[in-house]
Amino acid sequence: MSYEMNDLLDLVVETNASDLHIHVGQAPTLRVSGDMTPVDGPLLKPDDTEALMLSITPDFFQQQLKTQGSADFGFAFGEKARFRVSVFRAKGCYGMVLRQIPNTLFGLRDIGLPDKVKELLYRPRGLILVTGPTGSGKSTTLASMVNYINENRDGHIITIEDPIEYYHNHKHCVVTQREIGVDVPSFSEAIRRALRQDPDIILVGEMRDLETIEAAISAAETGHLVFGTLHTNGAAKTVDRIVDAFPANMKEMIRTQLASSLIAVISQALCRKQGGGRVAAFELMVTTSSIAQLIRDNKSYRINSDIQMGANLGMMTLDAHLQALYNRDVISADEAMEHCQDPTVMREKLLASGAKLKDL
């Protein structure tokens, strides 16, 4: 028996799996509600994974795979779904991971974002960062925010992605979507070019190097609303990560730039819901004059206490949101522990509320 890619993708859509893993020596495996579930069937051989890879990988990316050992691209499965595909070589054989991108764009409320976020999307300029580990739903959050702007403001939105995930139609805004490696060579180059294309909103899919971070902050300072992502947990670590990307002689300047341009940091974690499915937990930091001063003074370690005191501005810590989700029986105590930022305090709070924890 050999596997057909169409059948496997149908299965992904039917089971609402987030990912499909194709590896030699393992049956095709779905990630459903966070758990890995192998498909009933034979283990994949090298010829199988190569045939599955060739069935969906365009020539350009097959060439990239040969020369660089891996490639990423977007792929439409008819009208049913889109996938972000990563193909790679491992132990001389081909492997793939396909991440399902929902066809529908979610509303801000649907994904659980605090109402305060809506106000931020009307800002004329500045930097909004969405952070969290891989697979925490950053792309979905960004797509929802871009879609809200597209439906409620007018202007020119430019997205720079690797690869393009969600497709945005022109609604109240004109939308330009550029893919790294297909439309433009790099993120930093795309941002520089974007500034000559009369943008109002720029989405930077990943702020992965100093050049891109510098270009994004500069765009935010010069009168554009810029969205970006980082693989960091929490606002304080996000500020540190940006500053640490710069050489010592530039750190003070970048702290000053960041203090004046950073609007908000939204950090998130994707948790397993009780009874199946996933739910996002969020931390929201909105830059106040006090937080801006902490950034300028290199006191990012004190940002968390400002977030805790900023509830009237819609701010909340990730741990407070996790606790609220646990109190409403949406997630288990162990799930709250797994994603929290301060395990000692979280454990005390959970035990005080009568929770039973596996590791105690």
C-alpha positions, -999 to 999 in steps of 0.1 A, spaced: 0 0 0 13 35 -9 0 67 5 -16 94 -17 -10 130 -6 -46 140 -14 -59 113 9 -36 124 37 -45 161 33 -82 151 33 -76 134 67 -58 165 80 -89 186 71 -114 161 84 -97 156 118 -88 194 120 -52 184 126 -27 213 130 2 194 113 10 164 91 45 148 96 60 127 69 92 109 80 110 78 69 105 48 93 72 62 107 36 61 94 23 96 84 15 113 117 -11 139 125 -9 164 154 -45 167 167 -52 190 197 -15 189 204 -11 151 204 8 131 178 -15 105 162 0 81 136 -22 71 106 -31 33 105 -9 19 78 27 8 68 58 27 78 71 52 52 101 41 31 126 66 14 108 62 -19 74 70 -3 86 102 13 103 113 -20 71 106 -40 50 125 -15 74 154 -16 75 155 -54 37 155 -56 34 190 -41 68 207 -42 72 232 -71 104 230 -92 119 261 -77 117 247 -42 129 213 -53 160 231 -66 164 249 -32 160 216 -14 188 201 -34 212 230 -29 203 241 7 188 209 22 154 224 30 127 247 16 95 264 29 65 273 7 28 278 8 5 253 -8 -33 254 -16 -52 222 -13 -80 232 -36 -107 251 -18 -104 230 13 -73 244 31 -39 260 27 -7 246 41 27 260 51 51 233 40 86 226 52 105 200 32 140 188 42 166 161 40 174 141 71 198 112 71 199 115 33 161 110 30 133 134 24 109 145 52 81 171 54 60 189 79 27 205 66 10 231 89 -27 236 81 -37 272 77 -74 277 82 -93 291 52 -113 314 73 -99 345 90 -109 346 127 -123 377 144 -103 391 173 -129 379 198 -129 344 182 -93 339 191 -97 354 226 -77 386 221 -85 413 247 -108 441 234 -80 467 242 -62 453 211 -88 469 188 -79 504 199 -42 497 191 -50 488 155 -61 524 148 -27 539 158 -12 557 128 24 547 136 44 524 159 55 488 164 32 460 176 50 427 184 33 393 186 56 368 204 57 332 215 72 299 207 68 281 174 33 268 169 17 292 194 -6 308 169 13 340 161 4 338 124 -33 334 132 -32 364 156 -14 386 131 -38 376 102 -68 384 124 -54 419 132 -46 426 96 -80 414 86 -96 437 112 -77 467 98 -86 457 62 -123 457 72 -123 488 94 -97 512 81 -85 524 47 -49 524 35 -22 503 20 -12 471 38 21 454 28 28 419 43 62 403 40 61 366 48 82 334 44 60 318 31 27 337 26 2 319 49 -32 336 50 -44 353 18 -60 387 23 -83 401 -3 -86 439 -9 -114 451 13 -113 487 26 -75 485 22 -53 478 -8 -32 447 2 2 437 -12 16 403 -1 52 396 -8 69 362 -3 106 359 6 125 339 -20 98 344 -46 90 381 -47 119 396 -28 152 381 -15 151 391 22 129 407 50 152 437 54 153 444 16 115 440 15 110 466 43 133 490 26 114 486 -7 81 489 11 89 524 23 88 535 -13 54 518 -20 33 543 0 24 518 29 3 526 59 7 492 76 36 468 72 36 432 85 70 417 89 66 379 92 97 373 112 122 397 128 151 372 127 182 394 123 196 427 132 191 442 97 154 433 98 148 445 134 166 478 125 145 483 94 112 475 112 119 499 140 129 526 116 97 521 96 76 524 128 94 556 137 89 572 103 51 571 104 40 535 97 21 509 118 44 479 118 36 444 130 64 419 137 69 385 154 97 372 177 102 338 193 103 352 228 82 347 259 68 378 275 73 415 270 105 419 291 123 391 273 112 406 240 127 440 248 159 423 259 161 401 227 158 432 204 184 452 224 207 422 225 207 419 188 226 452 185 263 458 192 272 475 225 278 510 209 242 510 195 223 496 225 215 529 241 202 544 208 180 513 201 165 515 236 156 551 230 141 542 196 122 513 210 108 533 240 93 558 216 81 534 188 69 503 207 31 503 210 24 469 225 38 434 229 13 405 227 28 372 240 9 340 236 9 303 243 -14 277 227 -29 254 254 -48 221 252 -84 226 262 -101 202 285 -121 178 263 -101 185 231 -92 215 210 -68 244 216 -71 278 233 -47 307 232 -35 324 265 -23 359 261 -1 385 278 -7 421 268 17 449 275 8 484 263 36 509 264 29 536 289 52 565 298 64 544 328 72 514 306 89 536 280 111 550 308 120 514 320 130 505 284 152 537 281 168 530 315 176 494 308 152 482 335 131 457 315 130 433 345 105 457 361 81 457 331 61 427 345 51 446 376 39 475 354 18 450 334 3 436 367 -7 472 377 -20 481 343 -53 461 343 -73 493 339 -54 498 306 -64 463 295 -30 448 303 -26 413 318 2 389 324 3 355 307 1 338 341 -30 357 351 -47 347 318 -37 310 324 -51 312 359 -84 326 346 -86 298 319 -80 272 347 -106 288 370 -132 286 341 -123 249 336 -110 256 301 -75 242 307 -61 218 333 -38 228 362 -9 209 345 -15 228 313 -13 261 332 19 250 348 34 240 315 30 274 299 34 298 328 63 322 333 67 320 371 62 283 380 67 289 418 39 315 421 16 296 397 20 264 417 11 282 450 -20 298 434 -31 265 418 -26 245 450 -44 272 470 -74 268 447 -75 231 453 -58 219 421 -42 185 418 -9 186 399 7 155 384 43 165 394 35 171 431 
